[in-house]
Amino acid sequence: MKRSTLYTIAVILALAALFVFLATRQARAECQVCVAFHGRTNCATARGATTQAAQQGAQTTACGPLVQGMDETIACGNTEPAAVRCKT
């Protein structure tokens, strides 16, 4: 490989590592949420700057495989979670 190619790859990897570091640095809370919707249950984990943001993200992610269409997405998002476990 040419030297310039190696430098380019190194810069791209460094930028990717910086992006991941900055994105996860703000995550101060982590929540695992389990949602029961239409007889099916799914759990998901998310991180966020606040407990509320992490819980909302986890619920949205948990609802994903359980719903079809926007109406069900909204209904699932408004459903009380079956279980919530958060840590900071």
Gaussian input, Z-matrix of N, CA and C with variables (Angstrom, degrees):
# hf/3-21g

backbone

0 1
 N
 C     1     B1
 C     2     B2     1     A1
 N     3     B3     2     A2     1     D1
 C     4     B4     3     A3     2     D2
 C     5     B5     4     A4     3     D3
 N     6     B6     5     A5     4     D4
 C     7     B7     6     A6     5     D5
 C     8     B8     7     A7     6     D6
 N     9     B9     8     A8     7     D7
 C    10    B10     9     A9     8     D8
 C    11    B11    10    A10     9     D9
 N    12    B12    11    A11    10    D10
 C    13    B13    12    A12    11    D11
 C    14    B14    13    A13    12    D12
 N    15    B15    14    A14    13    D13
 C    16    B16    15    A15    14    D14
 C    17    B17    16    A16    15    D15
 N    18    B18    17    A17    16    D16
 C    19    B19    18    A18    17    D17
 C    20    B20    19    A19    18    D18
 N    21    B21    20    A20    19    D19
 C    22    B22    21    A21    20    D20
 C    23    B23    22    A22    21    D21
 N    24    B24    23    A23    22    D22
 C    25    B25    24    A24    23    D23
 C    26    B26    25    A25    24    D24
 N    27    B27    26    A26    25    D25
 C    28    B28    27    A27    26    D26
 C    29    B29    28    A28    27    D27
 N    30    B30    29    A29    28    D28
 C    31    B31    30    A30    29    D29
 C    32    B32    31    A31    30    D30
 N    33    B33    32    A32    31    D31
 C    34    B34    33    A33    32    D32
 C    35    B35    34    A34    33    D33
 N    36    B36    35    A35    34    D34
 C    37    B37    36    A36    35    D35
 C    38    B38    37    A37    36    D36
 N    39    B39    38    A38    37    D37
 C    40    B40    39    A39    38    D38
 C    41    B41    40    A40    39    D39
 N    42    B42    41    A41    40    D40
 C    43    B43    42    A42    41    D41
 C    44    B44    43    A43    42    D42
 N    45    B45    44    A44    43    D43
 C    46    B46    45    A45    44    D44
 C    47    B47    46    A46    45    D45
 N    48    B48    47    A47    46    D46
 C    49    B49    48    A48    47    D47
 C    50    B50    49    A49    48    D48
 N    51    B51    50    A50    49    D49
 C    52    B52    51    A51    50    D50
 C    53    B53    52    A52    51    D51
 N    54    B54    53    A53    52    D52
 C    55    B55    54    A54    53    D53
 C    56    B56    55    A55    54    D54
 N    57    B57    56    A56    55    D55
 C    58    B58    57    A57    56    D56
 C    59    B59    58    A58    57    D57
 N    60    B60    59    A59    58    D58
 C    61    B61    60    A60    59    D59
 C    62    B62    61    A61    60    D60
 N    63    B63    62    A62    61    D61
 C    64    B64    63    A63    62    D62
 C    65    B65    64    A64    63    D63
 N    66    B66    65    A65    64    D64
 C    67    B67    66    A66    65    D65
 C    68    B68    67    A67    66    D66
 N    69    B69    68    A68    67    D67
 C    70    B70    69    A69    68    D68
 C    71    B71    70    A70    69    D69
 N    72    B72    71    A71    70    D70
 C    73    B73    72    A72    71    D71
 C    74    B74    73    A73    72    D72
 N    75    B75    74    A74    73    D73
 C    76    B76    75    A75    74    D74
 C    77    B77    76    A76    75    D75
 N    78    B78    77    A77    76    D76
 C    79    B79    78    A78    77    D77
 C    80    B80    79    A79    78    D78
 N    81    B81    80    A80    79    D79
 C    82    B82    81    A81    80    D80
 C    83    B83    82    A82    81    D81
 N    84    B84    83    A83    82    D82
 C    85    B85    84    A84    83    D83
 C    86    B86    85    A85    84    D84
 N    87    B87    86    A86    85    D85
 C    88    B88    87    A87    86    D86
 C    89    B89    88    A88    87    D87
 N    90    B90    89    A89    88    D88
 C    91    B91    90    A90    89    D89
 C    92    B92    91    A91    90    D90
 N    93    B93    92    A92    91    D91
 C    94    B94    93    A93    92    D92
 C    95    B95    94    A94    93    D93
 N    96    B96    95    A95    94    D94
 C    97    B97    96    A96    95    D95
 C    98    B98    97    A97    96    D96
 N    99    B99    98    A98    97    D97
 C   100   B100    99    A99    98    D98
 C   101   B101   100   A100    99    D99
 N   102   B102   101   A101   100   D100
 C   103   B103   102   A102   101   D101
 C   104   B104   103   A103   102   D102
 N   105   B105   104   A104   103   D103
 C   106   B106   105   A105   104   D104
 C   107   B107   106   A106   105   D105
 N   108   B108   107   A107   106   D106
 C   109   B109   108   A108   107   D107
 C   110   B110   109   A109   108   D108
 N   111   B111   110   A110   109   D109
 C   112   B112   111   A111   110   D110
 C   113   B113   112   A112   111   D111
 N   114   B114   113   A113   112   D112
 C   115   B115   114   A114   113   D113
 C   116   B116   115   A115   114   D114
 N   117   B117   116   A116   115   D115
 C   118   B118   117   A117   116   D116
 C   119   B119   118   A118   117   D117
 N   120   B120   119   A119   118   D118
 C   121   B121   120   A120   119   D119
 C   122   B122   121   A121   120   D120
 N   123   B123   122   A122   121   D121
 C   124   B124   123   A123   122   D122
 C   125   B125   124   A124   123   D123
 N   126   B126   125   A125   124   D124
 C   127   B127   126   A126   125   D125
 C   128   B128   127   A127   126   D126
 N   129   B129   128   A128   127   D127
 C   130   B130   129   A129   128   D128
 C   131   B131   130   A130   129   D129
 N   132   B132   131   A131   130   D130
 C   133   B133   132   A132   131   D131
 C   134   B134   133   A133   132   D132
 N   135   B135   134   A134   133   D133
 C   136   B136   135   A135   134   D134
 C   137   B137   136   A136   135   D135
 N   138   B138   137   A137   136   D136
 C   139   B139   138   A138   137   D137
 C   140   B140   139   A139   138   D138
 N   141   B141   140   A140   139   D139
 C   142   B142   141   A141   140   D140
 C   143   B143   142   A142   141   D141
 N   144   B144   143   A143   142   D142
 C   145   B145   144   A144   143   D143
 C   146   B146   145   A145   144   D144
 N   147   B147   146   A146   145   D145
 C   148   B148   147   A147   146   D146
 C   149   B149   148   A148   147   D147
 N   150   B150   149   A149   148   D148
 C   151   B151   150   A150   149   D149
 C   152   B152   151   A151   150   D150
 N   153   B153   152   A152   151   D151
 C   154   B154   153   A153   152   D152
 C   155   B155   154   A154   153   D153
 N   156   B156   155   A155   154   D154
 C   157   B157   156   A156   155   D155
 C   158   B158   157   A157   156   D156
 N   159   B159   158   A158   157   D157
 C   160   B160   159   A159   158   D158
 C   161   B161   160   A160   159   D159
 N   162   B162   161   A161   160   D160
 C   163   B163   162   A162   161   D161
 C   164   B164   163   A163   162   D162
 N   165   B165   164   A164   163   D163
 C   166   B166   165   A165   164   D164
 C   167   B167   166   A166   165   D165
 N   168   B168   167   A167   166   D166
 C   169   B169   168   A168   167   D167
 C   170   B170   169   A169   168   D168
 N   171   B171   170   A170   169   D169
 C   172   B172   171   A171   170   D170
 C   173   B173   172   A172   171   D171
 N   174   B174   173   A173   172   D172
 C   175   B175   174   A174   173   D173
 C   176   B176   175   A175   174   D174
 N   177   B177   176   A176   175   D175
 C   178   B178   177   A177   176   D176
 C   179   B179   178   A178   177   D177
 N   180   B180   179   A179   178   D178
 C   181   B181   180   A180   179   D179
 C   182   B182   181   A181   180   D180
 N   183   B183   182   A182   181   D181
 C   184   B184   183   A183   182   D182
 C   185   B185   184   A184   183   D183
 N   186   B186   185   A185   184   D184
 C   187   B187   186   A186   185   D185
 C   188   B188   187   A187   186   D186
 N   189   B189   188   A188   187   D187
 C   190   B190   189   A189   188   D188
 C   191   B191   190   A190   189   D189
 N   192   B192   191   A191   190   D190
 C   193   B193   192   A192   191   D191
 C   194   B194   193   A193   192   D192
 N   195   B195   194   A194   193   D193
 C   196   B196   195   A195   194   D194
 C   197   B197   196   A196   195   D195
 N   198   B198   197   A197   196   D196
 C   199   B199   198   A198   197   D197
 C   200   B200   199   A199   198   D198
 N   201   B201   200   A200   199   D199
 C   202   B202   201   A201   200   D200
 C   203   B203   202   A202   201   D201
 N   204   B204   203   A203   202   D202
 C   205   B205   204   A204   203   D203
 C   206   B206   205   A205   204   D204
 N   207   B207   206   A206   205   D205
 C   208   B208   207   A207   206   D206
 C   209   B209   208   A208   207   D207
 N   210   B210   209   A209   208   D208
 C   211   B211   210   A210   209   D209
 C   212   B212   211   A211   210   D210
 N   213   B213   212   A212   211   D211
 C   214   B214   213   A213   212   D212
 C   215   B215   214   A214   213   D213
 N   216   B216   215   A215   214   D214
 C   217   B217   216   A216   215   D215
 C   218   B218   217   A217   216   D216
 N   219   B219   218   A218   217   D217
 C   220   B220   219   A219   218   D218
 C   221   B221   220   A220   219   D219
 N   222   B222   221   A221   220   D220
 C   223   B223   222   A222   221   D221
 C   224   B224   223   A223   222   D222
 N   225   B225   224   A224   223   D223
 C   226   B226   225   A225   224   D224
 C   227   B227   226   A226   225   D225
 N   228   B228   227   A227   226   D226
 C   229   B229   228   A228   227   D227
 C   230   B230   229   A229   228   D228
 N   231   B231   230   A230   229   D229
 C   232   B232   231   A231   230   D230
 C   233   B233   232   A232   231   D231
 N   234   B234   233   A233   232   D232
 C   235   B235   234   A234   233   D233
 C   236   B236   235   A235   234   D234
 N   237   B237   236   A236   235   D235
 C   238   B238   237   A237   236   D236
 C   239   B239   238   A238   237   D237
 N   240   B240   239   A239   238   D238
 C   241   B241   240   A240   239   D239
 C   242   B242   241   A241   240   D240
 N   243   B243   242   A242   241   D241
 C   244   B244   243   A243   242   D242
 C   245   B245   244   A244   243   D243
 N   246   B246   245   A245   244   D244
 C   247   B247   246   A246   245   D245
 C   248   B248   247   A247   246   D246
 N   249   B249   248   A248   247   D247
 C   250   B250   249   A249   248   D248
 C   251   B251   250   A250   249   D249
 N   252   B252   251   A251   250   D250
 C   253   B253   252   A252   251   D251
 C   254   B254   253   A253   252   D252
 N   255   B255   254   A254   253   D253
 C   256   B256   255   A255   254   D254
 C   257   B257   256   A256   255   D255
 N   258   B258   257   A257   256   D256
 C   259   B259   258   A258   257   D257
 C   260   B260   259   A259   258   D258
 N   261   B261   260   A260   259   D259
 C   262   B262   261   A261   260   D260
 C   263   B263   262   A262   261   D261

   B1=1.4509
   B2=1.5199
   B3=1.3094
   B4=1.4532
   B5=1.5290
   B6=1.2994
   B7=1.4521
   B8=1.5340
   B9=1.3137
   B10=1.4723
   B11=1.5330
   B12=1.3274
   B13=1.4549
   B14=1.5227
   B15=1.3026
   B16=1.4593
   B17=1.5315
   B18=1.3288
   B19=1.4637
   B20=1.5342
   B21=1.3055
   B22=1.4684
   B23=1.5254
   B24=1.3056
   B25=1.4676
   B26=1.5237
   B27=1.3124
   B28=1.4614
   B29=1.5224
   B30=1.3150
   B31=1.4720
   B32=1.5197
   B33=1.3136
   B34=1.4652
   B35=1.5231
   B36=1.3191
   B37=1.4679
   B38=1.5249
   B39=1.3233
   B40=1.4570
   B41=1.5283
   B42=1.3174
   B43=1.4655
   B44=1.5279
   B45=1.3126
   B46=1.4607
   B47=1.5246
   B48=1.3217
   B49=1.4614
   B50=1.5214
   B51=1.3107
   B52=1.4617
   B53=1.5207
   B54=1.3134
   B55=1.4582
   B56=1.5270
   B57=1.3214
   B58=1.4626
   B59=1.5253
   B60=1.3130
   B61=1.4597
   B62=1.5250
   B63=1.3257
   B64=1.4575
   B65=1.5235
   B66=1.3167
   B67=1.4563
   B68=1.5237
   B69=1.3141
   B70=1.4636
   B71=1.5169
   B72=1.2993
   B73=1.4611
   B74=1.5206
   B75=1.3140
   B76=1.4475
   B77=1.5190
   B78=1.3059
   B79=1.4545
   B80=1.5243
   B81=1.3218
   B82=1.4599
   B83=1.5199
   B84=1.3137
   B85=1.4631
   B86=1.5215
   B87=1.3284
   B88=1.4619
   B89=1.5138
   B90=1.3164
   B91=1.4605
   B92=1.5204
   B93=1.3197
   B94=1.4574
   B95=1.5263
   B96=1.3200
   B97=1.4548
   B98=1.5233
   B99=1.3369
   B100=1.4550
   B101=1.5262
   B102=1.3309
   B103=1.4593
   B104=1.5203
   B105=1.3352
   B106=1.4581
   B107=1.5213
   B108=1.3337
   B109=1.4592
   B110=1.5205
   B111=1.3224
   B112=1.4670
   B113=1.5285
   B114=1.3114
   B115=1.4589
   B116=1.5113
   B117=1.3078
   B118=1.4667
   B119=1.5136
   B120=1.3308
   B121=1.4647
   B122=1.5207
   B123=1.3199
   B124=1.4587
   B125=1.5196
   B126=1.3201
   B127=1.4604
   B128=1.5271
   B129=1.3287
   B130=1.4604
   B131=1.5216
   B132=1.3273
   B133=1.4580
   B134=1.5231
   B135=1.3417
   B136=1.4630
   B137=1.5199
   B138=1.3176
   B139=1.4627
   B140=1.5140
   B141=1.3333
   B142=1.4538
   B143=1.5073
   B144=1.3203
   B145=1.4532
   B146=1.5258
   B147=1.3401
   B148=1.4677
   B149=1.5166
   B150=1.3304
   B151=1.4583
   B152=1.5253
   B153=1.3149
   B154=1.4647
   B155=1.5289
   B156=1.3231
   B157=1.4672
   B158=1.5210
   B159=1.3275
   B160=1.4614
   B161=1.5208
   B162=1.3324
   B163=1.4610
   B164=1.5278
   B165=1.3106
   B166=1.4606
   B167=1.5287
   B168=1.3226
   B169=1.4649
   B170=1.5140
   B171=1.3243
   B172=1.4610
   B173=1.5247
   B174=1.3357
   B175=1.4700
   B176=1.5241
   B177=1.3025
   B178=1.4596
   B179=1.5300
   B180=1.3235
   B181=1.4648
   B182=1.5223
   B183=1.3345
   B184=1.4646
   B185=1.5270
   B186=1.3147
   B187=1.4685
   B188=1.5265
   B189=1.3157
   B190=1.4592
   B191=1.5159
   B192=1.3374
   B193=1.4644
   B194=1.5300
   B195=1.3259
   B196=1.4612
   B197=1.5195
   B198=1.3147
   B199=1.4617
   B200=1.5205
   B201=1.3317
   B202=1.4558
   B203=1.5202
   B204=1.2876
   B205=1.4510
   B206=1.5159
   B207=1.3133
   B208=1.4543
   B209=1.5292
   B210=1.3270
   B211=1.4643
   B212=1.5233
   B213=1.3218
   B214=1.4644
   B215=1.5239
   B216=1.3302
   B217=1.4635
   B218=1.5156
   B219=1.3191
   B220=1.4620
   B221=1.5202
   B222=1.3306
   B223=1.4691
   B224=1.5223
   B225=1.3108
   B226=1.4594
   B227=1.5278
   B228=1.3231
   B229=1.4556
   B230=1.5128
   B231=1.3321
   B232=1.4638
   B233=1.5229
   B234=1.3308
   B235=1.4614
   B236=1.5270
   B237=1.3223
   B238=1.4687
   B239=1.5290
   B240=1.3439
   B241=1.4728
   B242=1.5293
   B243=1.3217
   B244=1.4605
   B245=1.5164
   B246=1.3213
   B247=1.4750
   B248=1.5187
   B249=1.3149
   B250=1.4747
   B251=1.5228
   B252=1.3190
   B253=1.4533
   B254=1.5359
   B255=1.3354
   B256=1.4609
   B257=1.5334
   B258=1.3270
   B259=1.4618
   B260=1.5318
   B261=1.3067
   B262=1.4658
   B263=1.5004
   A1=109.97
   A2=113.48
   A3=117.98
   A4=109.61
   A5=114.53
   A6=121.33
   A7=111.21
   A8=117.01
   A9=120.57
   A10=111.03
   A11=117.20
   A12=121.20
   A13=110.29
   A14=117.36
   A15=121.22
   A16=111.27
   A17=117.11
   A18=120.91
   A19=110.99
   A20=115.73
   A21=120.14
   A22=110.77
   A23=116.96
   A24=121.29
   A25=110.27
   A26=118.12
   A27=121.80
   A28=111.72
   A29=117.23
   A30=121.00
   A31=110.46
   A32=117.36
   A33=120.89
   A34=110.46
   A35=117.99
   A36=121.08
   A37=111.55
   A38=117.84
   A39=121.20
   A40=110.90
   A41=117.38
   A42=120.67
   A43=111.44
   A44=117.23
   A45=120.84
   A46=110.36
   A47=117.69
   A48=121.34
   A49=111.09
   A50=117.16
   A51=121.27
   A52=110.68
   A53=117.57
   A54=121.82
   A55=110.88
   A56=117.76
   A57=121.68
   A58=110.21
   A59=117.60
   A60=121.58
   A61=111.41
   A62=117.16
   A63=120.86
   A64=112.22
   A65=117.26
   A66=120.82
   A67=111.81
   A68=117.73
   A69=120.67
   A70=112.81
   A71=117.91
   A72=120.78
   A73=111.64
   A74=118.48
   A75=121.90
   A76=112.65
   A77=118.35
   A78=121.71
   A79=109.68
   A80=115.85
   A81=121.02
   A82=112.23
   A83=117.11
   A84=121.31
   A85=108.99
   A86=115.12
   A87=121.10
   A88=107.70
   A89=116.65
   A90=121.35
   A91=110.75
   A92=114.54
   A93=120.94
   A94=105.94
   A95=115.98
   A96=121.99
   A97=108.58
   A98=115.69
   A99=121.63
   A100=107.74
   A101=116.33
   A102=122.27
   A103=108.76
   A104=116.14
   A105=122.22
   A106=107.20
   A107=116.86
   A108=121.31
   A109=109.26
   A110=117.03
   A111=123.40
   A112=112.33
   A113=116.39
   A114=121.03
   A115=115.65
   A116=117.16
   A117=121.03
   A118=109.20
   A119=116.57
   A120=121.65
   A121=109.30
   A122=115.24
   A123=121.07
   A124=108.54
   A125=116.25
   A126=122.03
   A127=109.64
   A128=115.41
   A129=120.72
   A130=108.79
   A131=115.39
   A132=122.25
   A133=108.54
   A134=115.28
   A135=120.27
   A136=109.25
   A137=115.24
   A138=122.12
   A139=108.87
   A140=115.10
   A141=119.54
   A142=111.11
   A143=115.39
   A144=120.95
   A145=111.09
   A146=116.66
   A147=121.56
   A148=108.91
   A149=115.61
   A150=120.13
   A151=110.16
   A152=116.86
   A153=120.98
   A154=111.29
   A155=117.01
   A156=120.60
   A157=111.11
   A158=116.93
   A159=120.42
   A160=110.98
   A161=116.73
   A162=120.50
   A163=110.99
   A164=116.88
   A165=120.49
   A166=111.13
   A167=116.87
   A168=120.41
   A169=112.36
   A170=116.36
   A171=120.42
   A172=111.07
   A173=116.79
   A174=119.45
   A175=110.80
   A176=117.00
   A177=120.63
   A178=111.01
   A179=115.99
   A180=120.74
   A181=111.29
   A182=117.01
   A183=120.79
   A184=111.16
   A185=117.59
   A186=121.10
   A187=112.67
   A188=117.93
   A189=122.11
   A190=115.67
   A191=118.86
   A192=119.43
   A193=114.30
   A194=117.44
   A195=120.71
   A196=114.13
   A197=117.60
   A198=120.47
   A199=112.18
   A200=114.13
   A201=122.31
   A202=106.96
   A203=117.20
   A204=121.42
   A205=113.08
   A206=114.85
   A207=121.84
   A208=112.32
   A209=118.07
   A210=120.17
   A211=111.51
   A212=116.62
   A213=120.24
   A214=111.34
   A215=117.82
   A216=120.99
   A217=110.20
   A218=117.47
   A219=121.39
   A220=110.53
   A221=116.84
   A222=120.66
   A223=111.53
   A224=117.44
   A225=121.12
   A226=110.62
   A227=116.68
   A228=120.76
   A229=112.83
   A230=116.73
   A231=121.44
   A232=113.12
   A233=117.02
   A234=121.75
   A235=110.20
   A236=115.72
   A237=120.58
   A238=108.33
   A239=118.52
   A240=120.28
   A241=111.88
   A242=115.95
   A243=120.99
   A244=110.98
   A245=116.74
   A246=121.55
   A247=109.06
   A248=115.15
   A249=121.58
   A250=107.91
   A251=115.91
   A252=120.89
   A253=107.14
   A254=115.45
   A255=120.16
   A256=110.82
   A257=114.29
   A258=119.80
   A259=108.11
   A260=115.40
   A261=120.06
   A262=110.11
   D1=150.10
   D2=177.22
   D3=-75.64
   D4=154.66
   D5=-179.46
   D6=-62.69
   D7=-38.92
   D8=-179.72
   D9=-64.48
   D10=-35.05
   D11=177.23
   D12=-65.32
   D13=-42.88
   D14=178.63
   D15=-63.64
   D16=-40.59
   D17=177.15
   D18=-63.52
   D19=-41.19
   D20=179.24
   D21=-62.99
   D22=-44.91
   D23=178.54
   D24=-63.08
   D25=-41.88
   D26=178.94
   D27=-62.54
   D28=-41.33
   D29=179.26
   D30=-66.56
   D31=-42.11
   D32=179.17
   D33=-63.33
   D34=-44.14
   D35=178.07
   D36=-64.02
   D37=-38.98
   D38=178.39
   D39=-64.88
   D40=-41.95
   D41=178.11
   D42=-65.69
   D43=-39.62
   D44=177.88
   D45=-64.04
   D46=-42.74
   D47=178.31
   D48=-63.71
   D49=-40.14
   D50=177.78
   D51=-64.25
   D52=-42.57
   D53=178.39
   D54=-60.28
   D55=-47.13
   D56=179.55
   D57=-62.74
   D58=-42.77
   D59=179.32
   D60=-60.99
   D61=-47.33
   D62=-179.00
   D63=-68.12
   D64=-34.62
   D65=-179.61
   D66=-70.19
   D67=-37.43
   D68=-178.10
   D69=-88.23
   D70=-16.16
   D71=-178.89
   D72=-65.47
   D73=-33.87
   D74=-178.88
   D75=-79.19
   D76=-14.27
   D77=-178.94
   D78=-75.37
   D79=106.04
   D80=-177.82
   D81=-105.51
   D82=-14.95
   D83=-179.26
   D84=-129.46
   D85=148.69
   D86=177.42
   D87=-133.82
   D88=130.30
   D89=-179.90
   D90=-128.37
   D91=142.69
   D92=170.80
   D93=-113.15
   D94=126.14
   D95=-176.92
   D96=-124.38
   D97=133.84
   D98=173.45
   D99=-111.84
   D100=132.27
   D101=-177.27
   D102=-121.57
   D103=133.14
   D104=172.82
   D105=-106.88
   D106=121.90
   D107=-176.71
   D108=-145.18
   D109=124.34
   D110=-179.16
   D111=52.70
   D112=43.14
   D113=175.75
   D114=79.13
   D115=2.45
   D116=178.10
   D117=-118.24
   D118=151.46
   D119=-179.32
   D120=-126.80
   D121=141.74
   D122=176.29
   D123=-145.66
   D124=145.80
   D125=178.75
   D126=-120.48
   D127=149.97
   D128=178.26
   D129=-150.50
   D130=156.23
   D131=178.54
   D132=-120.37
   D133=141.97
   D134=178.05
   D135=-145.84
   D136=157.65
   D137=176.24
   D138=-117.14
   D139=152.37
   D140=179.00
   D141=-158.81
   D142=170.88
   D143=179.56
   D144=-68.06
   D145=-30.27
   D146=176.91
   D147=-126.97
   D148=164.84
   D149=177.55
   D150=-62.73
   D151=-40.35
   D152=179.94
   D153=-62.46
   D154=-43.05
   D155=179.04
   D156=-65.20
   D157=-41.21
   D158=178.71
   D159=-65.47
   D160=-41.28
   D161=-179.80
   D162=-66.10
   D163=-42.31
   D164=179.13
   D165=-64.82
   D166=-42.10
   D167=178.05
   D168=-63.57
   D169=-41.07
   D170=179.04
   D171=-66.35
   D172=-39.63
   D173=179.18
   D174=-66.31
   D175=-42.42
   D176=177.96
   D177=-60.58
   D178=-42.36
   D179=179.08
   D180=-67.54
   D181=-40.75
   D182=179.61
   D183=-65.59
   D184=-34.52
   D185=-179.93
   D186=-71.28
   D187=-26.51
   D188=-174.87
   D189=-45.16
   D190=-56.82
   D191=-177.77
   D192=-74.55
   D193=-10.29
   D194=-175.32
   D195=-93.47
   D196=-11.99
   D197=-171.07
   D198=-118.01
   D199=161.63
   D200=173.17
   D201=-137.66
   D202=113.03
   D203=177.33
   D204=94.79
   D205=166.91
   D206=-175.45
   D207=-69.79
   D208=-37.98
   D209=-179.99
   D210=-60.08
   D211=-46.18
   D212=179.21
   D213=-69.03
   D214=-34.04
   D215=177.06
   D216=-60.84
   D217=-45.19
   D218=179.02
   D219=-66.45
   D220=-44.08
   D221=-179.99
   D222=-62.24
   D223=-42.64
   D224=179.28
   D225=-66.40
   D226=-40.13
   D227=178.54
   D228=-63.45
   D229=-27.82
   D230=179.01
   D231=-91.25
   D232=-4.02
   D233=179.14
   D234=-74.89
   D235=140.35
   D236=176.07
   D237=-66.83
   D238=127.17
   D239=179.77
   D240=-61.22
   D241=145.82
   D242=176.67
   D243=-70.85
   D244=-32.82
   D245=179.37
   D246=-154.01
   D247=142.11
   D248=177.20
   D249=-136.63
   D250=130.54
   D251=177.30
   D252=-136.84
   D253=115.61
   D254=-177.12
   D255=-121.33
   D256=151.13
   D257=172.97
   D258=-144.59
   D259=152.19
   D260=179.57
   D261=-110.81

